[in-house]
Structure formats: C-alpha cells, structure tokens
Amino acid sequence: MLKTRIITAVILFVVLVAVLFSGSLPAVQALVAIAFVAVTWEAFRLFKLRAPVVVAVCWTAAFVYTFFFNAGLEQARFWLALGVAIWLLRFLPALKVGLPPMEGFGNTLLSMVYAATIVSCFVAILVLFQRSPLYLISVMALVFIADIGAYFSGKAFGRRKLAPSISPGKTVEGAIGGWIAVLVLSAITILAAPYQPWLQDTFAVRVQAALGWGIVLAALSVIVGGSIVGDLFESQLKRRSGFKDSSNLLPGHGGVLDRIDALVPVLPIAALIGGWL
C-alpha cells in the first residue's frame, strides 16, 4: 500500500508541475476541468445524490463555460469571498452542531452549497495561477507541509483528540505541530529569499514583503486553521455517508477530494490575501 501511495503521489506531482510550467493554457485548463469533474462527482457521491455523474458533468460544463470561455474571472473576488463566507458561517459551525439527515431537502441544499465552495476553490486556482505557477504551488505546499507536520507530530506527541467524533486519528498536538512546521519553513523561505531569487515569487515571501512579519504569520495561521477545517469537514461527510474514501480514483490515496479537501477553504483565502498585495 505504501509503495502504491508513493508511486501515485510522484506521478501526480510530476503531472501537476509539468502541466503548470508547460506554458500551455489549454493544458492547464484541461487539467483543471478533469480535476473539477472528479471532485464534484466525489462530493455529490458523499451526499448520495441521484446520478452524481450527470450532476457533476453539468456543474463542470457550467464552470468551463463561465471561466474558460466567458468573462467569469472578472467576478473572481465574488466567488472567493462567497467560498470563505460559506466556510465561516456554515461549515465551520457544522463541525460542532452536525449535518442534516441524509434524506430530505436539507441534504440536497447542503450539497449545492458545498459545490459552490468547490467552484470558489477552482476559481482560486485560476487566480493564483495567473500570478504564476510557482505562486500557486507555494500556497498548495503550505497545506501539504501542515498535513505532514501534523502527521509526524501526532505520531510522536499526540494525546488529546482534536475531533474524536469526526476523525479520531487527529490530535491537538498534531495540529500544533503542523502549524509550527508551516511557520518555521515559511520563515526560512522568507529569510532565504534575498539569496535565492526564485523564492521571491512564493506566497509567504510576497506577503511578508508587502505587509510585514505580523501579517504573514497571522495569514499562515489562518491558512493552517482553514486546512484543518476543510479536512475535518470532508471527514464528517464521509462518516455520515459511511464511506472510507471519496472514491478510489487515486490508488493508495482514495479520491481526488481526499487529496484536496484541505485546499477547498484555503485557496480562496490565499487568493483574497494575494489580491491585497
């Protein structure tokens, strides 16, 4: 299983980097569209909607038309703000108060609201990519660093459960370890940037240069918090639906949503912050 997981991760990373740095906008758009249809299909499966493939294809067609062939990105800030607002006002409280029953209109409505946050996430991908491929990857890397730091910190020091009814494996110590890892590695990146010019186009470096140390540490803390909420919320959806993974599209990893769940709330936050630079 570990070998399969590593091979899949390496292939995904190589494909992502190759496409983002290819200089081909159609290739990037094709990758975004493929990921979008996969993620929406998996999300609608978690809500157990009828014909999730058909619903996902319709959402993808609307997304592609709006943001690839129309002027949808001119309203990017609206979509980014909408996504952040939904997470703050609906999904963060849901971690404590729970979700509506699987049957009924409340579940259907919630699935549409969650799909709107997926739209917000993919709009953020396009916005961050417009700044530069490296800038987009640097934001994604913050989430992966937090996840890796949380895993090893939790293994070594984990005692107190973070959300035992949702994800028993996650601990408070792990979350703190992931947060510290992000702050430390980002600080190293910022301090090294004057000597490594390519680092100057990364998220943490640009925020610190424009807004100072206090703001960048606060922004990184919000991003780590957002990644935890996104991860926990998808775990809550899977627990309610009785699914171990969102799908089996990625050998050793589960589904695409399983890999980007933490990015769904984080990328719109980062894109909004980037808009102030």
N, C-alpha and C positions, 0 to 999 in steps of 0.2 A: 504493500500500500504506500509506504514512504517513497519507494523508488518511483512509482507511478505518479505520486503527488509532485515530486521534484521535476520529473520529465515534463509533466503538463505545465508546471509553473515556468520552466525555462522556455518552452515553446511559446507560451502566451506572452512572456516578456519580450522575446525576440520579435514576434509578430508585431506587438504594440510599438516597440521602438522603431522597427523597420518602416512601418506604415506612417507613423507620426513624423519621422525625419525624411520621408521619401520625397517631399516637395510636391506630392500629387494630392490636390484637394479632393478629386473624385475617390481616390483610395481611402482617404481619411473618412469621407462621408459614407462610403460603403461599409467600413469597419464600424462606424457609429450606428448606422442603420441595423446592421446584423446584431450588434450588442443590444440595441434598443428593443428589437423584436423578441430577442431571447429573454431579456429581463422582464418585459411586460408580460410575456407568456407565463414565466415562472411566478410572477406576482399574482396574476389572475388565478393560477392554479392554487396558490395558498389561500385564496378567498373562495375556492371551489365554485367559481362561476361556470356557467354552461358555455361550451365551445370557447375555451380560453385562447385557442389558436386564432380563431376568427376575430375575437375582440382585440388581441394583440396586433394582428395584421392591420386592422382598421386604425388603431392608435398609431402604428408605425407609419402608415400611409399619410395620416394627417400630420405627423411630426415632420416627415421628409418634405411634404409639400410646403408646409409653413416655414421651415427653417433652411431648406436647401434651395427651393425654387421660388420662394417669395421673400418678403422683407421681414420675416418673423423676428430676426435677431435685433431689429430696431427696437423691439419691445422686450429685449432680454432682461433688463432690470426688473420689469414687472414680474416675469417668470421666476427670477432669482428671489425676489422679495416674497413672492407667493409661497415658494417652497420653504423658505426659512420660517415664515409665519405659520404655516401648517405644522411644522415640526414643533414650534414653540407652544402653539395653542391647542393642538390636537394630539400629536403622537407622544410628546414628552409626558403629558399627564396620563396618557393611556398606559404607561408602564406601571403606574400606581393603581389606577381605577379599573384597568382591564379593557377588554374589547367587547363589542356587541356579539350576540349569538350568531353562529354561522348561518342560520336560516333567517331570512327576512330582509327588509329594505335597508336596514342599518348596515348590514354587511356589504351589500351592493354599493351603497353610497361611500362607505369607507374604502372600498377597492378603487373607486374612481378618484377619491381624494389622494390615495397613495400613488395612483398612476400619475396624478398631477405633480407629485414630488419627483417622480422619475423623469418626467418632462423637464422639470426645473434642473435636475442633476445633469441631464444631457445637454441642455442649453448652456449650463456652466462649462461643460467640457468644450463646447464650441467657442465660448467666450475666452476661456483660458488658453485654448489652442491658438486663437487669433493673436494673443500676445506673443506666444512662442511655444513650440513643443516641449522645450525644457521646462518652461514655467508650469505647464500642465503636469508634467511628470513630477516636478518638485512638490506640488501640492499632494498628488497621489502618494508620494513617498512618505509624507508625514503620517498618513493613515497607516501605511504598512509598517512604519517604524513603531508607531504606538501599539499596533497589534502584536508585533514581535516582542517588543519590550514588555507588554502585559503578559504574554505567554510565559516568558522566562522568569519574570518577577513573581508571577503567580505560582509557578512550579517551585521556586526557591523559598518564597516567603508567605505565600497565600494562606490566610487563616480565616478571615471574615468574608462571608459570601456577599457579593455585590447585589445580586438579584436572584436569590435562591429559587423563587417560584417560576422564573423565566429561563435563566441559564445558570444552573447550579455550579458549573465549572469556573465561572468568572468570580474573581475576588477583588476586594478593595485594594489590597496590596498590589495586585496585578495592574489595576487601573492606574495607581500612583506610579508604578514602575514604568508603564508605557508613557505617561505624561513626562516623567523625568527624562526618559530616553529622547523624546522629541525635543525638549528644551535644550538638553546638552548637545545633541547632534546639530541642532539648528544654530546654537551659539558658536559651535566650532566652524560651521559653514560660514557664518557671518564674519567671524574673525579671520578666516582663511581667504575670503573673497578678494581683498586687495591684492593678494598674491596669486590668485587663480581667477583670471578674468571671466572664465566661463561660468563661474558660480554667481556672478553678479546678476544673472537673469533668473535666479531662483526666487521662490516666494518669500522665504524668511529674510533673505538679503535685501530684497526690494522694499519690503515693509519696514524693516529696521532703518534703511537709508532714508526713507521718506517720513516716517512717523516716530522713530526712536525706539529705544530698548523697551520701555514700559509698554508701549502699544504692541510691539511684536510679541512679547511674552504673553500679554493678555490674549492676542489673536490666536497664538498657538495653543493656549489653554482652552479657548472656546472650540477650536478645531478638534482637539483631543476629546473634549466632552461631547461634541457632536458625533464623533466616530463611535463612541460608546453607546450613545442613544440609538444611532442607526443600526448597530449590531444587535442591541437588545430588542429593538422593535421587531426586526425580522425574526429573531428567535421566538418572540412572543407569537408572531403569526404562524410559525412552523409548529409550535407547541399546540396552538389552538386547532390547527388543521390535522395534526397527527403526522406531519411529515418530518423526516430526519433532515433532508436537504430540499432545496427549492426545485432541484431536478438532478439528473445525472449527466448533464451535457459535458461536464469537465471531469474526466477520470481522476479520481483521487481527491477531488475538491468539492464535488456536488454540482451545484448550478452556478450560473454566472452571477445571479443575485447574491448567492452566498459569498462571492468574492468581492462584490462592490457594495454590499449593504451599508457599510460604514461610510462609503463615499457619497451616498444619496443625500444626506443632510450637509455633509462637509463641503462639497464642491460649490454649491450656491453661496455658502458663507464666504469661502475664499474668493469667489468671483466678485461678490459685493465689496469685500475689503479691497480687492485689486482695483476696483473702479474708483476708489478714493485716492489712489497713488498718483 
